[in-house]
Amino acid sequence: MKPHHHLDDATLLSYSAGALPPALAVVASAHLERCAQCRESQHAADRIGGVLMQQQRVDAPTDDARAAMLALLDREPVPEHPAQPADIVERDDPDRLPGALQPWFGHSLRALRWKRVAPGVQRIRASGIGGGNLMLLRIAPGSKLPLHSHGGSELTMILDGAYDDMLGHFGPGDVADLDGQINHQPVTSPGVPCICVAATDAPLVFSGWFARTLQPLLGF
């Protein structure tokens, strides 16, 4: 299924520059595997980053900075409509997790071992990510999450099921690219649980006192 919600241009530029926190970069990578539109935008961001790097004057660049610059500039452009293996995997095997998630959660949705953290909410948290918070969430159909905003950035990609909020309908492959200006309350669609991968670089900001009380238990 073709995604309808995509990564923000600023997120793509940060991703291309290697400036996204590791947890957010994992979700961005997972979405890029399944979204041809964002892959094309990312390669445009790579080209922009290369031009900006060439224009910068650096007195004494480190070996690491020089290597990163050369690696970015040496990337080959992708054909306008490439045949991507990730797209084929998604279509042939919907149980398979995106490759970017597999080092943290394994290969299969069916093989996941969930931990219940609240009524209707199960979670698996990645350990050792080194920057930000990365987790899988499984939310029962027809559930309404607490109203909240964000203390920093959040990337959430739908793997199965769907939810709706003020930004629209989010289904498999869609990504919500959110910051502190967004105040929303996702409601999962009926029928099947909503399974998503979420990354944050700061705790969520809940509006209600009850959700704030539960926040340490939820780990959001």
Secondary structure, 3 states (H helix, E strand, C coil): CCCCCCCCHHHHHHHHCCCCCHHHHHHHHHHHHHCHHHHHHHHHHHHHHHHHHHHCCCCCCCHHHHHHHHHHHCCCCCCCCCCCHHHHHHHHCCCECCCCCHHHHCCECCCCCCEEEECCEEEEECCCCCCCEEEEEEECCCCECCCEEECCCEEEEEEECCEEECCEEECCCCEEEECCCCCECCEECCCCCEEEEEEECCCEEECCHHHHHHHHHHCC
